[in-house]
Amino acid sequence: MDTNIDKVFSILNNIKGYEKISTENSNLKRLGGMTNIVHLVETEKINLIVRIPGKGTEDYINRTFEYNNAMAAWRAGISAEIIWADVERGIMVSKAINAIETMTPNLFSTRKGSPARAGLALAKLHNSGETFDFRFDLFNMIDEYLKILSSKNAELPDGYHDIVDAAKPVKEALIANPNPLAPCHCDPLCENFLDDGNNMWIVDWEYSGMNDPMWDLGDLSVEAGMDENQENEMLIAYFGKEPTAAQKGRVIIYKAMCDLLWTLWGLIQHADKNPAEDFWAYSIERFERCKRLMQKSEFADHINAIK
């Protein structure tokens, strides 16, 4: 038997009430995941998600924070219920959300109303009154990721530090004009959004923390490859009206900044030889997209709009 499958049953069989789950009375399905090993376990009574952490993730993910934030997101009514977790080893078992579609960029463009449902789900999270562990500080995280890459003697794309320097006016504008912090997902990949046609659910809280809520909106727009109409649909649902120039400007700025940050994340995966995909190509694509957006003449207008 596959060693990962062995691990899944070993984990479940050590949780009270799940000791008898086996290959004979369940169906296992490996789910997607860029850094972790994730399985859906379907049984007659309950469907479960078993998440085993990927190699090297302990360098940049605090599993205690993740667990506490996942529980808060469940209390907020937008995420799965956690059944059991071992924060020392980073293992987590949760109830599966049934009858859903795992979102992709294509589904965000073809599944009617999905940008609006995502906007409503993020508004529900941000306005929940919950407090997440960890402060997601963009520029501190860039510095930390650069330190990790330096320790691994990893290669950076040509011109990365130049773009970081070019982002200094963004940093100054954001610091001088802060938004109230809110509990944020901070890593809104399409695949972390689960749609049942009426509501959008959000999972995977590894990078979550208190953050400017506009980050989630800007990052999701990038991950879903939203066009202007889709982005506006999401923002109008989120705000309940047309966004102001300052709100829209902040979202656009974070579209560039998320690519700047996740470029480094991808380079860490590349240095760790993560086989999930070609992370060098992933990083270069994000870096080039960040440069294109920051070099547009109207980018400075968005910075001025938030001042």
C-alpha positions in Angstrom: 0.0 0.0 0.0 1.1 3.6 -0.7 2.9 5.0 2.4 0.7 8.1 2.3 -2.5 6.0 2.4 -1.0 4.0 5.3 -0.5 7.4 7.1 -4.1 8.5 6.4 -5.6 5.4 8.1 -3.0 5.4 10.9 -4.1 9.0 11.7 -7.8 8.2 11.5 -7.5 5.0 13.6 -5.9 7.0 16.4 -8.9 9.4 16.7 -11.7 8.4 19.0 -14.8 7.4 16.9 -12.8 6.7 13.7 -10.8 3.7 14.8 -12.6 1.3 12.4 -12.2 3.2 9.2 -10.2 1.1 6.7 -9.8 0.4 3.0 -12.7 -2.1 3.3 -15.3 0.5 4.4 -14.1 3.7 2.9 -13.2 5.3 -0.4 -9.9 7.3 -0.7 -9.3 10.1 -3.2 -6.1 12.2 -3.4 -6.9 15.9 -3.8 -4.9 18.6 -5.3 -2.4 20.5 -3.2 0.7 22.6 -4.0 2.6 21.8 -0.8 0.6 19.3 1.3 -0.7 15.8 0.9 -4.5 15.9 1.1 -6.9 13.0 0.9 -10.7 12.8 0.9 -11.9 9.8 2.9 -15.5 8.9 2.1 -17.4 6.6 4.5 -21.0 5.7 4.9 -21.6 8.1 7.8 -19.1 10.9 7.2 -16.7 12.3 4.6 -13.4 13.6 5.9 -10.4 15.6 4.7 -7.0 14.4 6.0 -4.1 16.9 5.5 -0.5 15.8 5.9 2.0 18.7 5.7 4.5 18.9 2.9 8.3 18.8 3.2 9.8 22.1 4.3 6.6 23.8 5.2 7.7 24.1 8.9 10.1 26.7 7.7 7.4 29.3 7.1 4.1 28.0 8.5 3.0 28.2 12.2 0.6 25.3 12.6 -0.7 26.5 15.9 -1.8 29.8 14.3 -3.2 27.9 11.4 -5.4 25.7 13.7 -6.6 28.6 15.8 -7.5 30.6 12.7 -9.2 27.6 11.0 -11.4 27.2 14.1 -12.3 30.9 14.0 -13.2 30.7 10.3 -15.5 27.7 11.1 -17.1 29.8 13.9 -17.6 32.6 11.3 -19.6 30.1 9.2 -17.4 30.0 6.1 -15.1 27.0 6.6 -15.0 23.4 7.5 -15.2 22.0 11.0 -11.9 20.7 12.3 -12.3 17.2 13.8 -8.7 16.7 15.1 -5.3 18.3 14.7 -1.7 17.5 15.7 -0.1 21.0 15.6 3.3 19.6 16.4 3.3 17.5 13.2 1.0 19.8 11.2 -1.6 17.1 10.6 -5.3 18.2 10.4 -8.5 16.2 9.9 -11.7 18.1 9.1 -15.2 17.4 7.9 -15.6 17.5 4.1 -18.0 20.1 2.7 -20.2 18.1 0.5 -21.9 18.8 -2.9 -19.5 21.5 -3.9 -17.3 22.4 -6.8 -13.7 23.2 -6.1 -13.1 26.4 -7.9 -10.6 27.1 -10.7 -9.9 30.2 -12.8 -12.1 28.7 -15.5 -15.0 28.1 -13.1 -14.8 31.6 -11.8 -15.4 32.8 -15.4 -18.1 30.2 -16.3 -19.9 29.5 -13.1 -22.6 32.2 -12.9 -22.4 34.4 -9.8 -19.3 32.9 -8.4 -17.3 36.1 -8.2 -20.2 37.7 -6.2 -20.4 34.6 -3.9 -16.7 34.8 -3.2 -17.0 38.5 -2.4 -19.9 37.8 0.0 -17.9 35.0 1.7 -14.9 37.3 2.2 -17.1 40.0 3.5 -18.6 37.5 6.0 -15.1 36.6 7.2 -13.7 40.1 7.4 -16.8 41.4 9.3 -17.1 38.4 11.6 -15.5 40.0 14.6 -13.1 37.1 14.9 -9.5 37.7 15.7 -6.8 35.6 14.0 -3.5 34.7 15.4 -0.6 36.2 13.5 -0.2 39.6 11.8 0.2 39.2 8.0 2.7 41.9 7.3 3.5 42.0 3.6 6.9 43.7 3.7 8.2 41.8 6.8 7.2 38.5 5.0 9.1 39.6 1.9 12.2 40.1 4.1 11.7 36.8 5.8 11.3 34.9 2.6 14.4 36.6 1.2 16.3 35.4 4.3 15.0 31.8 3.8 16.1 31.9 0.2 19.5 33.3 1.2 20.0 30.4 3.6 19.3 28.0 0.7 21.6 29.9 -1.7 18.6 30.1 -4.0 18.5 32.0 -7.3 16.3 35.1 -7.7 14.9 36.4 -11.0 16.9 39.2 -12.5 15.7 42.6 -11.2 13.7 41.3 -8.2 15.5 43.7 -5.8 14.8 46.6 -8.2 11.1 45.9 -8.1 11.2 45.6 -4.3 12.9 49.1 -4.2 10.2 50.4 -6.6 7.5 49.2 -4.2 8.8 51.5 -1.5 6.3 54.3 -2.3 3.5 51.6 -2.0 4.9 50.6 1.4 5.0 54.3 2.5 1.4 55.0 1.3 0.0 51.9 3.0 1.8 52.6 6.3 0.6 56.3 6.2 -3.0 55.3 5.4 -3.7 52.0 7.1 -7.0 50.1 6.8 -8.5 48.6 9.9 -7.1 45.0 10.2 -9.5 42.1 9.8 -9.2 38.3 9.9 -8.0 37.4 6.4 -7.3 34.3 4.4 -4.2 35.9 2.8 -3.7 33.0 0.3 -7.0 33.0 -1.7 -6.1 30.5 -4.4 -9.2 29.5 -6.5 -8.8 26.0 -5.2 -9.3 27.2 -1.6 -12.9 28.3 -2.6 -15.7 25.7 -2.6 -18.9 26.6 -4.3 -22.3 24.9 -3.7 -24.1 27.3 -6.0 -25.7 29.3 -3.2 -22.7 29.9 -0.9 -18.9 30.0 -1.2 -16.9 28.2 1.4 -13.2 28.9 2.1 -10.6 26.4 3.3 -6.8 26.1 4.0 -5.7 28.7 6.6 -1.9 28.2 6.5 -1.1 31.8 5.7 -4.1 33.4 7.4 -3.8 36.4 9.8 -5.0 39.8 10.6 -4.5 41.9 7.5 -5.8 44.7 5.3 -9.0 43.0 3.9 -8.3 44.5 0.5 -5.4 42.0 0.2 -7.8 39.1 -0.1 -9.8 40.8 -2.8 -6.8 41.8 -4.9 -5.1 38.4 -4.5 -8.2 36.5 -5.4 -8.7 38.6 -8.5 -5.1 37.7 -9.6 -5.5 34.0 -8.8 -8.8 33.7 -10.7 -7.5 35.8 -13.6 -10.6 37.9 -13.3 -11.4 40.4 -16.0 -12.7 43.9 -15.1 -16.3 42.7 -15.1 -15.7 39.8 -12.8 -13.6 41.9 -10.5 -16.4 44.5 -10.3 -19.0 41.8 -9.6 -16.9 40.6 -6.7 -16.3 44.1 -5.3 -19.9 45.3 -5.6 -21.0 42.1 -3.7 -18.4 42.7 -1.1 -19.1 46.4 -0.5 -22.8 46.3 -1.3 -22.2 49.2 -3.7 -19.6 50.5 -6.2 -16.1 50.7 -4.5 -14.6 54.1 -4.0 -11.4 55.1 -5.9 -9.4 54.5 -2.7 -10.9 51.0 -2.2 -10.4 50.1 -5.8 -6.8 51.5 -5.8 -5.9 49.5 -2.7 -7.2 46.3 -4.5 -5.1 47.1 -7.6 -2.0 47.8 -5.5 -2.4 44.4 -3.7 -2.7 42.7 -7.0 0.9 43.7 -7.7 2.1 43.1 -4.2 0.7 39.5 -3.9 2.6 38.6 -7.1 5.8 40.1 -5.5 5.4 38.0 -2.4 4.3 34.8 -4.0 7.2 35.0 -6.4 9.5 34.4 -3.4 7.2 31.7 -2.0 7.5 29.9 -5.4 11.3 30.2 -5.3 11.3 28.6 -1.9 9.3 25.7 -3.3 11.8 25.5 -6.2 14.7 25.4 -3.8 13.0 22.7 -1.7 12.6 20.7 -5.0 8.8 20.5 -4.5 7.6 18.2 -7.3 4.1 19.6 -7.4 4.8 21.8 -10.4 7.5 23.8 -12.1 7.9 26.5 -9.4 10.7 28.4 -11.3 8.3 29.0 -14.2 5.5 29.8 -11.6 7.8 32.4 -10.0 8.9 34.0 -13.2 5.3 34.3 -14.4 4.2 36.0 -11.2 7.2 38.3 -11.2 6.7 39.4 -14.8 3.0 40.1 -14.1 3.9 42.2 -11.1 6.4 44.2 -13.2 3.8 44.8 -15.9 1.2 46.1 -13.5 3.6 48.3 -11.5 5.0 49.8 -14.7 1.6 51.0 -15.9 1.2 54.8 -15.9 -2.0 54.5 -13.9 -0.3 52.6 -11.0 0.8 55.8 -9.5 -2.8 57.1 -9.6 -3.9 54.1 -7.5 -1.2 54.9 -4.9 -2.3 58.5 -4.8 -6.0 57.4 -4.4 -5.3 55.7 -1.1 -3.4 58.7 0.4 
